[in-house]
């Protein structure tokens, strides 16, 4: 129960950081207030959520990007910065690895309907 509570606190911290679109998120600094070793916190988070904190942050950013692609006319570059990624090329690469298509292909798929 104590571990689950700690994992839940980590998730809240990560969700807040992603919501703020802070750009580069420095996880070790972000999690220092939990007073545990960074490695331990990462293992604990993965145990309960099935992904590392970095993978979780990336997935949250891609989810946010999908919403922006569907509901705005922002460019892919603007969206990459909006979700906290500093390189549109890296954003596109990561988006494709998670969504199975590029951001443009994803948007085109929604506008064709």
URFEN-V520474 format. One record per run of one state. SS is the DSSP state (alpha for helix, beta for strand, coil for the rest). FROM is the first residue (numbers start at 1). TO is the last residue. If there is no record, write none. Layout:
ss: [SS SS]
from: [FROM FROM]
to: [TO TO]
This chain:
ss: [coil alpha coil alpha coil alpha coil alpha coil alpha coil alpha coil alpha coil alpha coil]
from: [1 2 20 27 31 32 35 38 50 53 72 76 83 88 100 103 112]
to: [1 19 26 30 31 34 37 49 52 71 75 82 87 99 102 111 113]
